Amino acid sequence: MPTHPITVIVAMDAELVHLVGDLATRTGDVGGRPRFDLVIGGLKIVAVRSGMGMLNAASTTERVVAELAPAAILNLGCAGAHRVDILPGDVVLADRVVYHAAMNILRDGSERHTGFGYEVAGESMQSADLASAPDLVAAARTVAERHEIQPWPKDLAWPAGIDRRPLRVHAGTVASADIWTQDVRRLAVLTERHGSLCEDMEAAAIAQVCALHGIPFLTVKDISNNEFHAATDLAGGFTEFPPAEVGKRAAALVVRVLDGSR
């Protein structure tokens, strides 16, 4: 078994449970964040819950790197769709991530996206996006092609006027920021600018820390909401948000990648 573990960083307990299980025992902490040790497919896996948001994700990832020296870092969880055709339960396999809030707002009100700025070994790097590790993307694609995604429960809301269909895996860009975008006009701007399929609040922060340290990275998300079809009830307590489903399908794909399911 390899000495260095693979670490999976997850934002919420509702997502983490699909990886570690209801009866998992917390084995410690990483920087004050809950740690769970597992073995999947003969690999040492350390799962860590970071908490939501870019700062939590970045700080947790930095501590993971310092304390565990992981062979790779994976991120899984739920996300909001950026396209009308990406529906609840669909899985997004990120071949790249982008921090969409990194921008200048110019005097005329227009926006200029500035992307990531960071240093590696003293060399300044500037990029509009960060690519996932090609071998991890390839392994996830293989799994996605050979395994059916668990259907969306019939008793949960489905977009009105759209026939239920088998869930799909989409490969492309995940956009991240501490922003929940409901305005469909803004979603269209982000999709045009970045080619983004969905948004979350952690992936780009984790990816940037991985880039700083040269650690392979992959994020897998599943869709919990699509604002084109129905606005999430942000003010009323997320009454239609499916807590039992968030991250479930992303976790299933990640587990199959880790255990070598082909």
TIVEXVO-699855 format. One record per residue: chain; x, z, y of N, C-alpha, C in turn. Coordinates in nm, 4 decimals, decimal comma, m for minus. Layout:
BEGIN
> chain_n.xx_n.zz_n.yy_ca.xx_ca.zz_ca.yy_c.xx_c.zz_c.yy
> A_X_Z_Y_X_Z_Y_X_Z_Y
...
end
This chain:
BEGIN
> chain_n.xx_n.zz_n.yy_ca.xx_ca.zz_ca.yy_c.xx_c.zz_c.yy
> A_0,0849_0,0000_m0,1186_0,0000_0,0000_0,0000_0,0889_0,0000_0,1242
> A_0,0594_m0,0857_0,2244_0,1430_m0,0914_0,3446_0,1515_0,0445_0,4138
> A_0,2693_0,0718_0,4741_0,2902_0,1998_0,5425_0,2034_0,2121_0,6658
> A_0,1968_0,1059_0,7438_0,1231_0,1106_0,8698_m0,0236_0,0745_0,8464
> A_m0,1149_0,1548_0,8974_m0,2569_0,1265_0,8726_m0,3084_0,0131_0,9596
> A_m0,4227_m0,0370_0,9229_m0,5026_m0,1216_1,0112_m0,6040_m0,0295_1,0787
> A_m0,6128_m0,0399_1,2103_m0,7051_0,0461_1,2838_m0,8270_m0,0336_1,3275
> A_m0,9437_0,0252_1,3114_m1,0690_m0,0328_1,3598_m1,1222_0,0579_1,4697
> A_m1,1361_0,0023_1,5892_m1,1859_0,0780_1,7029_m1,3308_0,0392_1,7292
> A_m1,4155_0,1412_1,7386_m1,5594_0,1223_1,7540_m1,6052_0,2127_1,8688
> A_m1,6963_0,1637_1,9512_m1,7350_0,2389_2,0699_m1,8300_0,3540_2,0401
> A_m1,9314_0,3304_1,9552_m2,0419_0,4261_1,9406_m2,0558_0,4742_1,7968
> A_m2,1080_0,5949_1,7816_m2,1361_0,6474_1,6479_m2,2326_0,5580_1,5717
> A_m2,3311_0,5017_1,6426_m2,4298_0,4161_1,5769_m2,3655_0,2925_1,5148
> A_m2,2535_0,2474_1,5714_m2,1785_0,1351_1,5144_m2,0819_0,1831_1,4063
> A_m2,0179_0,2955_1,4322_m1,9166_0,3484_1,3406_m1,9733_0,3777_1,2024
> A_m2,0972_0,4249_1,1973_m2,1557_0,4660_1,0698_m2,1609_0,3502_0,9707
> A_m2,1710_0,2275_1,0183_m2,1783_0,1127_0,9277_m2,0436_0,0818_0,8627
> A_m1,9381_0,1398_0,9174_m1,8056_0,1227_0,8581_m1,7674_0,2413_0,7712
> A_m1,7909_0,3628_0,8209_m1,7419_0,4811_0,7501_m1,8471_0,5479_0,6638
> A_m1,9768_0,5201_0,6872_m2,0830_0,5787_0,6065_m2,1346_0,7101_0,6627
> A_m2,2545_0,7469_0,6208_m2,3210_0,8681_0,6709_m2,2470_0,9958_0,6330
> A_m2,1812_0,9960_0,5180_m2,1211_1,1184_0,4662_m1,9710_1,1244_0,4909
> A_m1,9194_1,0363_0,5751_m1,7762_1,0337_0,6013_m1,7309_1,1643_0,6662
> A_m1,6124_1,2084_0,6286_m1,5547_1,3299_0,6846_m1,4506_1,2936_0,7890
> A_m1,4664_1,3511_0,9059_m1,3681_1,3306_1,0120_m1,2344_1,3906_0,9685
> A_m1,1283_1,3118_0,9792_m0,9981_1,3562_0,9302_m0,9053_1,4020_1,0416
> A_m0,9493_1,3938_1,1646_m0,8653_1,4371_1,2751_m0,9051_1,3684_1,4031
> A_m0,8089_1,3550_1,4923_m0,8322_1,2934_1,6218_m0,7163_1,2007_1,6559
> A_m0,7468_1,1049_1,7413_m0,6436_1,0240_1,8061_m0,6703_1,0341_1,9555
> A_m0,5849_1,1058_2,0252_m0,6081_1,1257_2,1675_m0,7414_1,1899_2,1984
> A_m0,7860_1,2801_2,1120_m0,9140_1,3463_2,1317_m1,0336_1,2679_2,0833
> A_m1,0110_1,1482_2,0302_m1,1203_1,0663_1,9777_m1,1313_1,0843_1,8267
> A_m1,2542_1,0862_1,7711_m1,2715_1,1104_1,6285_m1,2031_1,0044_1,5424
> A_m1,1339_1,0519_1,4389_m1,0599_0,9658_1,3467_m1,1165_0,9810_1,2051
> A_m1,1270_0,8691_1,1342_m1,1722_0,8668_0,9959_m1,0747_0,7800_0,9160
> A_m1,0244_0,8317_0,8034_m0,9310_0,7577_0,7190_m1,0040_0,7043_0,5960
> A_m0,9868_0,5762_0,5692_m1,0500_0,5114_0,4544_m0,9490_0,4230_0,3839
> A_m0,9879_0,3775_0,2663_m0,9131_0,2729_0,1968_m1,0116_0,1631_0,1637
> A_m0,9821_0,0424_0,2086_m1,0670_m0,0741_0,1814_m0,9783_m0,1844_0,1270
> A_m1,0110_m0,2332_0,0075_m0,9323_m0,3405_m0,0518_m0,7864_m0,3041_m0,0699
> A_m0,7575_m0,1767_m0,0945_m0,6203_m0,1325_m0,1113_m0,5439_m0,1136_0,0184
> A_m0,6107_m0,1285_0,1318_m0,5476_m0,1140_0,2625_m0,5826_0,0205_0,3244
> A_m0,4853_0,0824_0,3886_m0,5105_0,2049_0,4651_m0,5792_0,1661_0,5957
> A_m0,6969_0,2219_0,6171_m0,7753_0,1933_0,7367_m0,7981_0,3233_0,8121
> A_m0,7741_0,3192_0,9415_m0,8085_0,4316_1,0276_m0,9142_0,3830_1,1259
> A_m1,0315_0,4432_1,1206_m1,1390_0,4101_1,2136_m1,1412_0,5151_1,3236
> A_m1,1519_0,4685_1,4486_m1,1519_0,5580_1,5635_m1,2678_0,5213_1,6548
> A_m1,3441_0,6231_1,6976_m1,4501_0,5995_1,7957_m1,3952_0,6230_1,9349
> A_m1,4002_0,5194_2,0170_m1,3399_0,5255_2,1503_m1,4326_0,5786_2,2581
> A_m1,5636_0,5647_2,2379_m1,6574_0,5800_2,3479_m1,6753_0,4464_2,4173
> A_m1,7820_0,4351_2,4937_m1,8161_0,3082_2,5572_m1,7332_0,2857_2,6829
> A_m1,7068_0,1577_2,7122_m1,6460_0,1213_2,8384_m1,4998_0,0834_2,8284
> A_m1,4545_0,0103_2,9304_m1,3205_m0,0459_2,9301_m1,2121_0,0619_2,9362
> A_m1,2297_0,1640_3,0188_m1,1277_0,2685_3,0280_m1,1157_0,3461_2,8975
> A_m1,2278_0,3821_2,8383_m1,2242_0,4517_2,7094_m1,1573_0,3654_2,6036
> A_m1,1914_0,2368_2,6015_m1,1344_0,1468_2,5013_m0,9841_0,1314_2,5196
> A_m0,9398_0,1117_2,6438_m0,7969_0,0921_2,6699_m0,7165_0,2178_2,6394
> A_m0,7657_0,3333_2,6858_m0,6901_0,4567_2,6638_m0,6832_0,4918_2,5157
> A_m0,7926_0,4701_2,4441_m0,7925_0,4969_2,3004_m0,6960_0,4044_2,2282
> A_m0,6966_0,2772_2,2654_m0,6073_0,1814_2,1996_m0,4615_0,2172_2,2245
> A_m0,4284_0,2577_2,3460_m0,2900_0,2976_2,3761_m0,2480_0,4169_2,2916
> A_m0,3354_0,5132_2,2732_m0,3026_0,6280_2,1884_m0,2924_0,5882_2,0421
> A_m0,3790_0,4973_1,9983_m0,3705_0,4464_1,8607_m0,2337_0,3827_1,8363
> A_m0,1889_0,3019_1,9317_m0,0589_0,2358_1,9173_0,0534_0,3395_1,9112
> A_0,0486_0,4376_2,0004_0,1548_0,5383_2,0078_0,1595_0,6272_1,8841
> A_0,0431_0,6655_1,8327_0,0388_0,7617_1,7238_0,0414_0,6991_1,5849
> A_m0,0134_0,5777_1,5720_m0,0309_0,5194_1,4388_0,0551_0,3966_1,4125
> A_0,1054_0,3320_1,5177_0,1809_0,2062_1,5021_0,1092_0,1115_1,4055
> A_m0,0160_0,0757_1,4345_m0,0946_m0,0008_1,3373_m0,0411_m0,1417_1,3149
> A_m0,0644_m0,1921_1,1948_m0,0263_m0,3298_1,1626_m0,1149_m0,4296_1,2346
> A_m0,2385_m0,3913_1,2609_m0,3351_m0,4751_1,3333_m0,4452_m0,3842_1,3854
> A_m0,5145_m0,4312_1,4875_m0,6287_m0,3577_1,5426_m0,7494_m0,4492_1,5431
> A_m0,8572_m0,4009_1,4829_m0,9837_m0,4724_1,4833_m1,0846_m0,3940_1,5653
> A_m1,1754_m0,4654_1,6263_m1,2823_m0,4034_1,7038_m1,4138_m0,4626_1,6564
> A_m1,5128_m0,3766_1,6347_m1,6449_m0,4263_1,5969_m1,7505_m0,3498_1,6736
> A_m1,8681_m0,4095_1,6819_m1,9792_m0,3446_1,7499_m2,0854_m0,4439_1,7901
> A_m2,1716_m0,4022_1,8813_m2,2826_m0,4864_1,9240_m2,2539_m0,5492_2,0588
> A_m2,3325_m0,6491_2,0952_m2,3114_m0,7229_2,2193_m2,4419_m0,7872_2,2632
> A_m2,4446_m0,8284_2,3909_m2,5590_m0,9005_2,4454_m2,5295_m1,0493_2,4524
> A_m2,6253_m1,1306_2,4108_m2,6049_m1,2748_2,4023_m2,5918_m1,3383_2,5405
> A_m2,5105_m1,4428_2,5480_m2,4969_m1,5221_2,6699_m2,5637_m1,6585_2,6594
> A_m2,6228_m1,6883_2,5443_m2,6919_m1,8163_2,5279_m2,8288_m1,7917_2,4670
> A_m2,9218_m1,8782_2,5026_m3,0594_m1,8606_2,4584_m3,0732_m1,8744_2,3070
> A_m2,9827_m1,9505_2,2428_m2,9952_m1,9774_2,0997_m2,9259_m1,8749_2,0116
> A_m2,8581_m1,7771_2,0699_m2,7917_m1,6727_1,9917_m2,8861_m1,5529_1,9856
> A_m2,9322_m1,5207_1,8662_m3,0474_m1,4326_1,8490_m3,0090_m1,2990_1,7865
> A_m3,0988_m1,2003_1,7915_m3,0681_m1,0679_1,7379_m3,0187_m1,0729_1,5936
> A_m2,9068_m1,0038_1,5693_m2,8473_m1,0005_1,4368_m2,7418_m1,1066_1,4128
> A_m2,7408_m1,2134_1,4927_m2,6332_m1,3122_1,4805_m2,4986_m1,2443_1,5039
> A_m2,3956_m1,2984_1,4426_m2,2607_m1,2427_1,4530_m2,1735_m1,3361_1,5350
> A_m2,0944_m1,2784_1,6243_m1,9991_m1,3549_1,7041_m1,8584_m1,3157_1,6615
> A_m1,7857_m1,4138_1,6143_m1,6463_m1,3980_1,5754_m1,5615_m1,4475_1,6917
> A_m1,4889_m1,3575_1,7554_m1,4170_m1,3929_1,8777_m1,2828_m1,4580_1,8452
> A_m1,2692_m1,5855_1,8831_m1,1354_m1,6439_1,8757_m1,0571_m1,6178_2,0037
> A_m1,1266_m1,5701_2,1080_m1,0598_m1,5259_2,2301_m1,1522_m1,4312_2,3046
> A_m1,0933_m1,3530_2,3960_m1,1705_m1,2617_2,4786_m1,1293_m1,2816_2,6243
> A_m1,2203_m1,2468_2,7143_m1,1937_m1,2608_2,8571_m1,2503_m1,1403_2,9300
> A_m1,1769_m1,0921_3,0302_m1,2246_m0,9838_3,1162_m1,2938_m1,0498_3,2345
> A_m1,4268_m1,0544_3,2319_m1,4967_m1,1402_3,3275_m1,5118_m1,0769_3,4654
> A_m1,4827_m0,9464_3,4789_m1,4936_m0,8825_3,6094_m1,3648_m0,8910_3,6913
> A_m1,2589_m0,9497_3,6355_m1,1329_m0,9643_3,7097_m1,1453_m1,0847_3,8023
> A_m1,1738_m1,0603_3,9293_m1,1983_m1,1724_4,0203_m1,1766_m1,1316_4,1645
> A_m1,1577_m1,2319_4,2463_m1,1622_m1,2166_4,3911_m1,2959_m1,2699_4,4403
> A_m1,3604_m1,1953_4,5289_m1,4811_m1,2444_4,5949_m1,4395_m1,2864_4,7350
> A_m1,4447_m1,4157_4,7608_m1,3893_m1,4730_4,8827_m1,4837_m1,4553_5,0014
> A_m1,4337_m1,4852_5,1202_m1,5108_m1,4605_5,2420_m1,6432_m1,5353_5,2449
> A_m1,6471_m1,6518_5,1784_m1,7717_m1,7287_5,1765_m1,8666_m1,6847_5,0647
> A_m1,8280_m1,5794_4,9922_m1,9114_m1,5285_4,8844_m1,8837_m1,5905_4,7497
> A_m1,8004_m1,6923_4,7453_m1,7664_m1,7536_4,6173_m1,6697_m1,6649_4,5395
> A_m1,6574_m1,6923_4,4123_m1,5782_m1,6089_4,3233_m1,4612_m1,6880_4,2657
> A_m1,3495_m1,6197_4,2499_m1,2344_m1,6798_4,1830_m1,1886_m1,5838_4,0742
> A_m1,2048_m1,6256_3,9505_m1,1654_m1,5410_3,8388_m1,0135_m1,5359_3,8302
> A_m0,9580_m1,4145_3,8173_m0,8131_m1,3989_3,8171_m0,7551_m1,3697_3,6803
> A_m0,8379_m1,3318_3,5852_m0,7911_m1,3124_3,4486_m0,7097_m1,1867_3,4288
> A_m0,6283_m1,1868_3,3223_m0,5453_m1,0726_3,2852_m0,4103_m1,0809_3,3545
> A_m0,3608_m0,9687_3,3982_m0,2234_m0,9595_3,4445_m0,1560_m0,8449_3,3727
> A_m0,0443_m0,8697_3,3076_0,0251_m0,7650_3,2331_0,1695_m0,8065_3,2113
> A_0,2498_m0,7141_3,1604_0,3908_m0,7416_3,1350_0,4216_m0,7204_2,9879
> A_0,5064_m0,8054_2,9345_0,5582_m0,7893_2,7994_0,7100_m0,7966_2,8083
> A_0,7768_m0,6891_2,7666_0,9232_m0,6830_2,7689_0,9791_m0,7191_2,9066
> A_0,9126_m0,6711_3,0100_0,9599_m0,6954_3,1444_0,9219_m0,8288_3,2044
> A_0,8550_m0,9126_3,1248_0,8146_m1,0444_3,1747_0,6681_m1,0408_3,2163
> A_0,6412_m1,0865_3,3375_0,5054_m1,0877_3,3876_0,4243_m1,1978_3,3206
> A_0,3057_m1,1617_3,2727_0,2186_m1,2563_3,2041_0,0866_m1,2659_3,2807
> A_0,0337_m1,3839_3,2932_m0,0962_m1,4039_3,3572_m0,1765_m1,4998_3,2711
> A_m0,2972_m1,4613_3,2370_m0,3789_m1,5436_3,1488_m0,5258_m1,5240_3,1822
> A_m0,6031_m1,6300_3,1737_m0,7469_m1,6191_3,1952_m0,8163_m1,5544_3,0763
> A_m0,7537_m1,5645_2,9593_m0,8124_m1,5075_2,8394_m0,7016_m1,4705_2,7421
> A_m0,7379_m1,4009_2,6363_m0,6434_m1,3624_2,5329_m0,6969_m1,4083_2,3980
> A_m0,6108_m1,4703_2,3199_m0,6513_m1,5226_2,1897_m0,6427_m1,4152_2,0827
> A_m0,7355_m1,4206_1,9888_m0,7276_m1,3351_1,8712_m0,6187_m1,3866_1,7774
> A_m0,5757_m1,3005_1,6858_m0,4728_m1,3398_1,5895_m0,5262_m1,4512_1,5001
> A_m0,4584_m1,5665_1,4943_m0,5111_m1,6806_1,4183_m0,5375_m1,6504_1,2714
> A_m0,4500_m1,5712_1,2064_m0,4715_m1,5438_1,0639_m0,5942_m1,4566_1,0411
> A_m0,6197_m1,3635_1,1337_m0,7399_m1,2807_1,1223_m0,8656_m1,3626_1,1483
> A_m0,8598_m1,4523_1,2455_m0,9733_m1,5411_1,2719_m1,0013_m1,6279_1,1502
> A_m0,8954_m1,6838_1,0906_m0,9127_m1,7708_0,9735_m0,9743_m1,6948_0,8568
> A_m0,9281_m1,5710_0,8349_m0,9844_m1,4907_0,7256_m1,1308_m1,4600_0,7503
> A_m1,1655_m1,4282_0,8739_m1,3047_m1,3984_0,9072_m1,3926_m1,5218_0,8942
> A_m1,3401_m1,6366_0,9329_m1,4166_m1,7608_0,9178_m1,4453_m1,7895_0,7708
> A_m1,3465_m1,7665_0,6864_m1,3657_m1,7900_0,5432_m1,4740_m1,6997_0,4873
> A_m1,4688_m1,5733_0,5249_m1,5724_m1,4791_0,4809_m1,7095_m1,5225_0,5313
> A_m1,7165_m1,5617_0,6580_m1,8450_m1,6005_0,7169_m1,9052_m1,7214_0,6477
> A_m1,8215_m1,8130_0,6027_m1,8709_m1,9333_0,5358_m1,9251_m1,9046_0,3963
> A_m1,8800_m1,7966_0,3359_m1,9122_m1,7719_0,1950_m2,0094_m1,6576_0,1716
> A_m2,0459_m1,5864_0,2773_m2,1335_m1,4711_0,2599_m2,2487_m1,4782_0,3590
> A_m2,3681_m1,4587_0,3090_m2,4873_m1,4621_0,3939_m2,4991_m1,3331_0,4741
> A_m2,5429_m1,3450_0,5970_m2,5636_m1,2274_0,6806_m2,6954_m1,1614_0,6424
> A_m2,6958_m1,0292_0,6408_m2,8186_m0,9550_0,6122_m2,9267_m0,9928_0,7125
> A_m3,0475_m1,0264_0,6669_m3,1544_m1,0689_0,7599_m3,1913_m0,9606_0,8597
> A_m3,2460_m1,0046_0,9715_m3,2978_m0,9124_1,0721_m3,4269_m0,8509_1,0185
> A_m3,4455_m0,7190_1,0268_m3,5650_m0,6547_0,9699_m3,6948_m0,7124_1,0271
> A_m3,7916_m0,7338_0,9401_m3,9178_m0,7943_0,9817_m3,9991_m0,7046_1,0741
> A_m3,9734_m0,5742_1,0697_m4,0514_m0,4833_1,1529_m3,9912_m0,4645_1,2924
> A_m3,8791_m0,5321_1,3208_m3,8182_m0,5224_1,4534_m3,8522_m0,6453_1,5363
> A_m3,8485_m0,6261_1,6673_m3,8862_m0,7334_1,7596_m3,7991_m0,8562_1,7391
> A_m3,8633_m0,9714_1,7534_m3,7964_m1,1015_1,7440_m3,8430_m1,1825_1,8648
> A_m3,7589_m1,2659_1,9225_m3,7990_m1,3407_2,0423_m3,9306_m1,4160_2,0238
> A_m4,0207_m1,3981_2,1184_m4,1521_m1,4622_2,1115_m4,1384_m1,6133_2,1148
> A_m4,2188_m1,6790_2,0331_m4,2229_m1,8245_2,0320_m4,1127_m1,8897_1,9513
> A_m4,0267_m1,8104_1,8865_m3,9182_m1,8653_1,8052_m3,9394_m1,8244_1,6606
> A_m3,9415_m1,9227_1,5725_m3,9568_m1,8933_1,4302_m3,8367_m1,8140_1,3801
> A_m3,8634_m1,7191_1,2932_m3,7528_m1,6460_1,2314_m3,6685_m1,7416_1,1491
> A_m3,5406_m1,7212_1,1555_m3,4453_m1,8079_1,0864_m3,3344_m1,7230_1,0259
> A_m3,2590_m1,7791_0,9297_m3,1420_m1,7053_0,8806_m3,0448_m1,6779_0,9954
> A_m2,9805_m1,5638_0,9906_m2,8859_m1,5283_1,0946_m2,7592_m1,6130_1,0816
> A_m2,6919_m1,6314_1,1939_m2,5781_m1,7235_1,2002_m2,4526_m1,6525_1,2489
> A_m2,3377_m1,7118_1,2161_m2,2102_m1,6694_1,2703_m2,1657_m1,7737_1,3716
> A_m2,1325_m1,7284_1,4910_m2,0854_m1,8151_1,5987_m1,9405_m1,7777_1,6287
> A_m1,8544_m1,8747_1,6437_m1,7153_m1,8496_1,6794_m1,6926_m1,8936_1,8228
> A_m1,6275_m1,8087_1,9016_m1,6025_m1,8439_2,0404_m1,5581_m1,7241_2,1213
> A_m1,5942_m1,7231_2,2491_m1,5420_m1,6259_2,3441_m1,6353_m1,5063_2,3612
> A_m1,5776_m1,3872_2,3594_m1,6477_m1,2646_2,3969_m1,5998_m1,2249_2,5360
> A_m1,6926_m1,2027_2,6271_m1,6602_m1,1588_2,7628_m1,6838_m1,0082_2,7733
> A_m1,5936_m0,9398_2,8437_m1,6018_m0,7938_2,8541_m1,5953_m0,7481_2,9989
> A_m1,6642_m0,6397_3,0279_m1,6554_m0,5682_3,1556_m1,7482_m0,4485_3,1453
> A_m1,7365_m0,3556_3,2396_m1,8298_m0,2432_3,2453_m1,9563_m0,2853_3,3184
> A_m2,0164_m0,3917_3,2700_m2,1334_m0,4524_3,3332_m2,2310_m0,4928_3,2231
> A_m2,3576_m0,4577_3,2414_m2,4635_m0,5090_3,1524_m2,5391_m0,6138_3,2331
> A_m2,5275_m0,7390_3,1953_m2,5858_m0,8486_3,2725_m2,7245_m0,8822_3,2199
> A_m2,8246_m0,8684_3,3067_m2,9614_m0,9059_3,2687_m3,0089_m1,0320_3,3401
> A_m2,9545_m1,0604_3,4545_m2,9960_m1,1774_3,5322_m2,9524_m1,3041_3,4588
> A_m3,0492_m1,3845_3,4151_m3,0142_m1,5021_3,3356_m2,9373_m1,6054_3,4181
> A_m2,9536_m1,6030_3,5492_m2,8735_m1,6933_3,6332_m2,7270_m1,6538_3,6269
> A_m2,7017_m1,5233_3,6254_m2,5636_m1,4760_3,6143_m2,5073_m1,5049_3,4761
> A_m2,5883_m1,4919_3,3748_m2,5437_m1,5263_3,2403_m2,5007_m1,6728_3,2337
> A_m2,5752_m1,7584_3,3010_m2,5400_m1,9007_3,3030_m2,4063_m1,9236_3,3737
> A_m2,3817_m1,8489_3,4816_m2,2537_m1,8591_3,5526_m2,1387_m1,8202_3,4607
> A_m2,1545_m1,7086_3,3892_m2,0488_m1,6608_3,3014_m2,0223_m1,7577_3,1872
> A_m2,1296_m1,8121_3,1315_m2,1131_m1,9067_3,0215_m2,0440_m2,0335_3,0682
> A_m2,0808_m2,0820_3,1872_m2,0158_m2,2020_3,2400_m1,8687_m2,1755_3,2710
> A_m1,8399_m2,0592_3,3257_m1,7028_m2,0268_3,3667_m1,6120_m2,0012_3,2470
> A_m1,6624_m1,9304_3,1468_m1,5760_m1,8838_3,0388_m1,6082_m1,9442_2,9023
> A_m1,7200_m2,0141_2,8916_m1,7625_m2,0581_2,7601_m1,8018_m1,9418_2,6709
> A_m1,8449_m1,8324_2,7324_m1,8705_m1,7091_2,6586_m1,9989_m1,7164_2,5774
> A_m1,9953_m1,6510_2,4615_m2,1117_m1,6432_2,3733_m2,1876_m1,5127_2,3905
> A_m2,1165_m1,4080_2,4303_m2,1802_m1,2763_2,4432_m2,0924_m1,1872_2,5295
> A_m2,1443_m1,0689_2,5625_m2,0676_m0,9723_2,6409_m2,0720_m0,8349_2,5777
> A_m1,9605_m0,7634_2,5930_m1,9530_m0,6241_2,5526_m1,8769_m0,5466_2,6596
> A_m1,8391_m0,4235_2,6294_m1,7720_m0,3394_2,7288_m1,6383_m0,2843_2,6798
> A_m1,5823_m0,3438_2,5745_m1,4581_m0,2897_2,5194_m1,3549_m0,3937_2,4761
> A_m1,3960_m0,5073_2,4227_m1,3050_m0,5955_2,3500_m1,1852_m0,6413_2,4321
> A_m1,2072_m0,6819_2,5575_m1,0970_m0,7343_2,6372_m0,9949_m0,6268_2,6695
> A_m1,0401_m0,5028_2,6882_m0,9464_m0,3932_2,7142_m0,8590_m0,3674_2,5927
> A_m0,9194_m0,3663_2,4756_m0,8429_m0,3457_2,3523_m0,7450_m0,4608_2,3323
> A_m0,7905_m0,5826_2,3561_m0,7047_m0,6993_2,3387_m0,5845_m0,6962_2,4315
> A_m0,6036_m0,6504_2,5547_m0,4917_m0,6485_2,6493_m0,3854_m0,5476_2,6069
> A_m0,4275_m0,4302_2,5609_m0,3298_m0,3331_2,5121_m0,2571_m0,3881_2,3899
> A_m0,3293_m0,4547_2,3012_m0,2644_m0,5170_2,1851_m0,1622_m0,6218_2,2292
> A_m0,1964_m0,7014_2,3303_m0,1032_m0,8024_2,3802_0,0233_m0,7381_2,4362
> A_0,0074_m0,6265_2,5060_0,1231_m0,5548_2,5607_0,2216_m0,5141_2,4517
> A_0,1685_m0,4807_2,3351_0,2519_m0,4275_2,2275_0,2744_m0,5273_2,1138
> A_0,2240_m0,6483_2,1281_0,2446_m0,7493_2,0245_0,1748_m0,7182_1,8939
> A_0,0567_m0,6570_1,9012_m0,0181_m0,6186_1,7810_m0,1323_m0,7170_1,7581
> A_m0,1446_m0,7726_1,6376_m0,2548_m0,8652_1,6085_m0,3902_m0,7996_1,6323
> A_m0,4823_m0,8789_1,6852_m0,6122_m0,8263_1,7276_m0,7233_m0,9210_1,6864
> A_m0,8399_m0,8630_1,6541_m0,9615_m0,9413_1,6298_m1,0817_m0,8566_1,6673
> A_m1,1821_m0,9187_1,7287_m1,3089_m0,8506_1,7522_m1,4227_m0,9292_1,6888
> A_m1,5167_m0,8553_1,6313_m1,6371_m0,9126_1,5704_m1,7568_m0,8362_1,6267
> A_m1,8536_m0,9084_1,6800_m1,9704_m0,8460_1,7411_m2,0981_m0,9002_1,6784
> A_m2,2020_m0,8177_1,6758_m2,3335_m0,8706_1,6417_m2,4280_m0,8480_1,7584
> A_m2,5297_m0,9304_1,7646_m2,6162_m0,9374_1,8829_m2,7296_m0,8363_1,8716
> A_m2,7367_m0,7498_1,9718_m2,8444_m0,6510_1,9771_m2,9526_m0,6900_2,0766
> A_m2,9177_m0,7725_2,1771_m3,0150_m0,8072_2,2815_m2,9850_m0,9445_2,3382
> A_m3,0903_m1,0130_2,3788_m3,0774_m1,1430_2,4456_m3,1722_m1,1410_2,5646
> A_m3,1138_m1,1313_2,6837_m3,1938_m1,1137_2,8052_m3,2711_m1,2392_2,8438
> A_m3,2362_m1,3553_2,7862_m3,3137_m1,4762_2,8104_m3,4552_m1,4622_2,7540
> A_m3,4685_m1,3852_2,6468_m3,5976_m1,3739_2,5784_m3,6764_m1,2495_2,6197
> A_m3,6058_m1,1404_2,6427_m3,6733_m1,0161_2,6823_m3,5717_m0,9244_2,7471
> A_m3,6056_m0,8716_2,8633_m3,5160_m0,7799_2,9331_m3,5110_m0,6464_2,8594
> A_m3,3903_m0,5981_2,8356_m3,3738_m0,4673_2,7736_m3,4249_m0,3591_2,8684
> A_m3,4919_m0,2617_2,8115_m3,5536_m0,1546_2,8904_m3,4472_m0,0526_2,9314
> A_m3,3657_m0,0886_3,0306_m3,2557_m0,0022_3,0721_m3,3049_0,1278_3,1356
> A_m3,4108_0,1185_3,2145_m3,4591_0,2368_3,2862_m3,5467_0,3258_3,1993
> A_m3,6061_0,2709_3,0961_m3,7037_0,3466_3,0181_m3,6537_0,4020_2,8875
> A_m3,5224_0,4046_2,8678_m3,4695_0,4679_2,7480_m3,4450_0,3734_2,6323
> A_m3,4254_0,2449_2,6598_m3,3917_0,1485_2,5551_m3,4946_0,1511_2,4423
> A_m3,6210_0,1448_2,4788_m3,7272_0,1645_2,3805_m3,7287_0,0587_2,2705
> A_m3,6809_m0,0628_2,2999_m3,6800_m0,1671_2,1979_m3,5396_m0,1954_2,1453
> A_m3,4431_m0,1148_2,1865_m3,3056_m0,1337_2,1399_m3,2956_m0,0845_1,9961
> A_m3,2358_m0,1612_1,9053_m3,2384_m0,1261_1,7625_m3,1181_m0,0431_1,7191
> A_m3,1176_0,0898_1,7402_m2,9980_0,1689_1,7119_m2,9509_0,1636_1,5675
> A_m3,0436_0,1464_1,4734_m3,0024_0,1422_1,3331_m2,9361_0,0110_1,2949
> A_m2,9461_m0,0906_1,3809_m2,8928_m0,2225_1,3478_m2,7633_m0,2556_1,4221
> A_m2,7321_m0,1829_1,5303_m2,6179_m0,2223_1,6125_m2,4873_m0,2079_1,5356
> A_m2,4133_m0,3170_1,5304_m2,2850_m0,3179_1,4624_m2,2913_m0,3333_1,3124
> A_m2,4106_m0,3331_1,2538_m2,4231_m0,3353_1,1069_m2,3647_m0,4630_1,0464
> A_m2,3994_m0,5770_1,1036_m2,3563_m0,7043_1,0466_m2,2107_m0,7357_1,0804
> A_m2,1679_m0,6924_1,1981_m2,0253_m0,7051_1,2315_m1,9404_m0,6215_1,1367
> A_m1,9855_m0,4997_1,1076_m1,9116_m0,4133_1,0161_m1,9054_m0,4733_0,8762
> A_m2,0151_m0,5319_0,8293_m2,0165_m0,5921_0,6962_m1,9150_m0,7053_0,6860
> A_m1,9041_m0,7858_0,7912_m1,8067_m0,8946_0,7890_m1,6644_m0,8395_0,7918
> A_m1,6399_m0,7389_0,8755_m1,5058_m0,6805_0,8831_m1,4657_m0,6181_0,7498
> A_m1,5567_m0,5478_0,6848_m1,5248_m0,4878_0,5551_m1,4871_m0,5955_0,4541
> A_m1,5579_m0,7067_0,4537_m1,5258_m0,8137_0,3593_m1,3902_m0,8763_0,3902
> A_m1,3568_m0,8876_0,5173_m1,2228_m0,9360_0,5523_m1,1161_m0,8405_0,5014
> A_m1,1365_m0,7123_0,5211_m1,0373_m0,6126_0,4812_m1,0233_m0,6010_0,3310
> A_m1,1337_m0,6153_0,2573_m1,1231_m0,5992_0,1115_m1,0857_m0,7282_0,0404
> A_m1,0614_m0,8341_0,1205_m1,0151_m0,9592_0,0615_m1,1234_m1,0445_0,0033
> A_m1,2505_m1,0191_0,0392_m1,3612_m1,1005_m0,0129_m1,3491_m1,2417_0,0390
> A_m1,3400_m1,3367_m0,0485_m1,3283_m1,4766_m0,0095_m1,4375_m1,5615_m0,0770
end
